[in-house]
Amino acid sequence: MAPTFVQLASTSVDDLDLIAVAYEITGSYCLAPWSERSCVYGIEPLTTVEELAGYVMAARAVESRGAARALRLLPFVREGSASPRETDLAIMFALPRVRGGLGLDGFRLNKEVELAGRAAELLGHPSIRADFLWKGRGGRRDVMAEYESNEWHLTSKAIDRDARRREAVVSSGYAVHRITNEQLLDAGHLLTLAEEIACELGRNRHRPSKRMLDRYAFVHDKIAFGSGVGLKEGRA
């Protein structure tokens, strides 16, 4: 997959689409338009970010076409995405604000976290996987963001399960944010959420310029409504 990624980087594939491809090949899902859900979940990743980086740097050393561009985009990739919408959010979180992102790098995807004793009893599990996890610094709490899709989270059983999960996580000392698909589609909501998370993490951020906001609006709309979720014909 690493040579394929570099080859794609030598073409006219858009930056956001190329980043999304990297998320897909290092994640646990596969776009599958021929399937009932248009996606297959819970599969083994095809590669890792470390393997991609190793190949890309070697290719850059011999001046392979596409390698320099691939190397420039890899810092915005985090392995472990479990769905296309997690990838969409991850790209927006990882991109700096000057590139139209939310400027909230430093997270890990689907990281397993331990629950406190009573919380583990409440949920019936000693740990959970956090969709997005930022580590708190200087005595601040770790921050989680959980994406709750319409496909898996709208039944009464799922709503009850998610409520118990949030209660268990909060009681274990984490700050938790819930993100629905409707909220993902709302550019203003994501900006507000990003400021809340940045504040919880103690990150000082200056007010975004009009140019930043305009770029963000473009990137958000492409990712949320357009084709910024990778190639539509499968993995790559």
C-alpha positions as CSV (number, residue, x, y, z in Angstrom):
1,M,0.0,0.0,0.0
2,A,2.9,2.4,0.6
3,P,4.0,2.5,-3.0
4,T,0.3,2.9,-4.1
5,F,0.0,5.9,-1.7
6,V,3.1,7.5,-3.2
7,Q,1.9,6.8,-6.7
8,L,-1.5,8.5,-5.9
9,A,0.4,11.5,-4.5
10,S,2.0,11.9,-7.9
11,T,-1.4,12.3,-9.6
12,S,-4.0,15.1,-9.4
13,V,-5.9,13.5,-6.5
14,D,-6.9,16.3,-4.1
15,D,-5.0,16.7,-0.9
16,L,-8.0,15.9,1.3
17,D,-8.8,12.8,-0.7
18,L,-5.2,11.6,-0.5
19,I,-5.2,12.1,3.3
20,A,-8.4,10.2,3.6
21,V,-7.0,7.3,1.6
22,A,-4.1,7.2,4.1
23,Y,-6.7,7.0,6.9
24,E,-8.5,4.2,5.2
25,I,-5.5,2.0,4.6
26,T,-4.3,2.5,8.1
27,G,-7.8,2.1,9.6
28,S,-10.2,-0.8,10.3
29,Y,-12.8,-0.1,7.6
30,C,-13.1,-0.3,3.8
31,L,-15.3,1.7,1.5
32,A,-17.4,-0.9,-0.4
33,P,-20.1,0.7,-2.6
34,W,-21.2,-2.8,-3.7
35,S,-22.2,-3.7,-0.1
36,E,-25.5,-3.0,1.6
37,R,-23.9,-0.4,3.9
38,S,-21.3,0.9,1.4
39,C,-18.7,0.1,3.9
40,V,-17.1,-2.9,5.6
41,Y,-16.1,-2.5,9.3
42,G,-13.8,-4.3,11.7
43,I,-11.1,-5.4,9.3
44,E,-7.3,-5.5,9.7
45,P,-5.5,-2.4,8.6
46,L,-3.5,-2.8,5.4
47,T,-0.6,-0.8,6.7
48,T,0.5,1.5,9.5
49,V,1.5,5.2,9.5
50,E,5.0,4.1,10.5
51,E,5.3,1.8,7.5
52,L,4.0,4.5,5.2
53,A,6.4,7.1,6.6
54,G,9.4,4.7,6.3
55,Y,8.6,4.0,2.6
56,V,7.8,7.6,1.8
57,M,11.1,8.9,3.3
58,A,13.0,6.3,1.3
59,A,11.2,7.2,-1.8
60,R,11.8,10.9,-1.1
61,A,15.6,10.2,-0.8
62,V,15.7,8.8,-4.4
63,E,13.4,11.6,-5.6
64,S,10.4,9.4,-6.5
65,R,7.5,11.3,-8.0
66,G,4.8,12.0,-5.4
67,A,7.1,11.3,-2.4
68,A,7.6,14.9,-1.4
69,R,3.9,15.5,-1.5
70,A,3.1,12.3,0.4
71,L,5.7,13.3,3.1
72,R,4.1,16.7,3.4
73,L,0.6,15.2,4.1
74,L,1.5,12.3,6.4
75,P,1.6,14.5,9.6
76,F,-2.1,14.9,9.3
77,V,-2.8,11.2,9.3
78,R,-3.6,9.2,12.5
79,E,-4.1,5.4,12.2
80,G,-7.0,3.5,13.8
81,S,-10.0,5.1,12.2
82,A,-13.0,2.8,12.4
83,S,-15.3,4.5,9.9
84,P,-15.4,7.1,7.1
85,R,-17.1,9.7,9.4
86,E,-14.3,9.2,12.0
87,T,-11.9,9.9,9.2
88,D,-13.8,13.1,8.3
89,L,-13.6,14.3,11.9
90,A,-10.0,13.3,12.3
91,I,-8.9,15.2,9.2
92,M,-10.6,18.3,10.5
93,F,-9.2,17.9,13.9
94,A,-5.6,17.2,12.7
95,L,-5.4,20.0,10.1
96,P,-4.0,23.3,11.4
97,R,-6.3,26.3,11.2
98,V,-4.2,28.0,8.6
99,R,-5.0,25.0,6.3
100,G,-8.8,25.1,7.1
101,G,-8.8,22.6,10.0
102,L,-9.8,22.9,13.6
103,G,-6.2,22.8,14.9
104,L,-6.7,20.1,17.5
105,D,-3.8,17.8,16.8
106,G,-2.4,15.5,19.5
107,F,-5.3,13.0,19.6
108,R,-5.3,9.2,19.2
109,L,-8.1,7.2,17.5
110,N,-9.9,4.3,19.1
111,K,-7.5,4.2,22.1
112,E,-8.4,1.8,24.8
113,V,-8.8,3.5,28.2
114,E,-9.3,2.0,31.6
115,L,-12.4,2.8,33.7
116,A,-12.5,3.4,37.4
117,G,-13.9,0.6,39.6
118,R,-17.4,1.8,40.0
119,A,-17.6,3.0,36.4
120,A,-16.4,-0.4,35.2
121,E,-19.1,-2.1,37.3
122,L,-21.7,0.3,35.8
123,L,-20.8,-0.5,32.3
124,G,-19.8,-4.1,32.8
125,H,-16.4,-3.6,31.1
126,P,-13.0,-2.7,32.6
127,S,-12.2,-0.5,29.6
128,I,-13.6,1.2,26.5
129,R,-12.2,2.4,23.3
130,A,-12.4,6.2,22.9
131,D,-13.1,7.4,19.3
132,F,-10.9,10.5,19.9
133,L,-8.7,11.0,22.9
134,W,-6.5,13.9,23.9
135,K,-4.2,13.6,26.9
136,G,-4.6,16.3,29.5
137,R,-1.4,18.1,30.6
138,G,-0.5,19.9,33.8
139,G,-3.2,18.2,35.9
140,R,-6.0,18.7,33.3
141,R,-8.4,15.9,32.5
142,D,-8.1,13.8,29.4
143,V,-10.7,14.8,26.8
144,M,-12.7,12.4,24.7
145,A,-14.9,13.0,21.7
146,E,-17.3,10.2,20.7
147,Y,-18.9,10.1,17.2
148,E,-22.5,8.7,17.4
149,S,-23.7,7.8,13.9
150,N,-27.3,7.5,12.9
151,E,-26.7,4.0,11.8
152,W,-25.6,2.6,15.2
153,H,-26.8,5.1,17.8
154,L,-30.5,6.0,17.2
155,T,-32.4,3.0,18.7
156,S,-33.7,3.2,22.2
157,K,-31.3,0.5,23.3
158,A,-28.4,2.3,21.7
159,I,-29.4,5.6,23.4
160,D,-29.5,3.9,26.8
161,R,-26.2,2.2,26.2
162,D,-24.5,5.5,25.1
163,A,-25.9,7.3,28.1
164,R,-24.5,4.7,30.5
165,R,-21.2,4.8,28.6
166,R,-20.9,8.5,29.0
167,E,-21.8,8.3,32.7
168,A,-19.1,5.7,33.2
169,V,-16.5,7.7,31.4
170,V,-17.3,11.0,33.1
171,S,-17.1,9.3,36.5
172,S,-13.7,8.0,35.6
173,G,-12.4,11.5,35.3
174,Y,-12.6,12.2,31.5
175,A,-14.2,15.2,29.8
176,V,-16.6,13.8,27.1
177,H,-18.1,15.4,24.0
178,R,-20.7,13.7,21.9
179,I,-20.8,14.4,18.1
180,T,-23.7,13.4,16.0
181,N,-23.8,13.4,12.2
182,E,-26.0,16.5,12.2
183,Q,-23.5,18.3,14.4
184,L,-20.7,17.2,12.1
185,L,-22.6,18.8,9.2
186,D,-22.8,22.1,11.2
187,A,-19.6,24.0,10.6
188,G,-20.4,26.5,13.4
189,H,-21.0,23.7,15.9
190,L,-17.7,22.1,15.2
191,L,-15.9,25.5,15.6
192,T,-17.5,25.9,19.0
193,L,-16.7,22.3,20.0
194,A,-13.0,22.9,19.0
195,E,-12.8,25.9,21.2
196,E,-14.3,24.0,24.2
197,I,-11.8,21.2,23.8
198,A,-8.9,23.6,23.4
199,C,-10.0,25.3,26.6
200,E,-10.3,22.0,28.5
201,L,-6.8,21.1,27.3
202,G,-5.4,24.5,28.3
203,R,-4.4,25.5,24.8
204,N,-4.1,29.2,24.1
205,R,-5.6,30.1,20.8
206,H,-5.9,33.5,19.1
207,R,-9.1,34.4,17.3
208,P,-9.2,33.0,13.8
209,S,-8.8,35.5,10.9
210,K,-11.4,35.9,8.2
211,R,-9.0,34.0,5.9
212,M,-8.8,31.1,8.3
213,L,-12.6,31.0,8.6
214,D,-13.1,31.2,4.9
215,R,-10.6,28.3,4.4
216,Y,-12.3,26.3,7.2
217,A,-15.7,26.8,5.5
218,F,-14.4,25.4,2.3
219,V,-12.6,22.4,3.9
220,H,-15.6,21.6,6.1
221,D,-18.1,21.6,3.2
222,K,-15.8,19.5,1.0
223,I,-15.3,16.9,3.8
224,A,-18.8,16.9,5.3
225,F,-20.8,17.2,2.0
226,G,-18.4,16.5,-0.8
227,S,-15.9,13.9,-1.8
228,G,-13.4,14.4,1.0
229,V,-13.8,10.9,2.3
230,G,-11.4,9.0,0.1
231,L,-11.7,7.3,-3.3
232,K,-15.3,6.0,-3.8
233,E,-14.3,2.8,-5.5
234,G,-12.9,1.0,-2.4
235,R,-9.5,1.1,-0.7
236,A,-7.4,2.7,-3.3
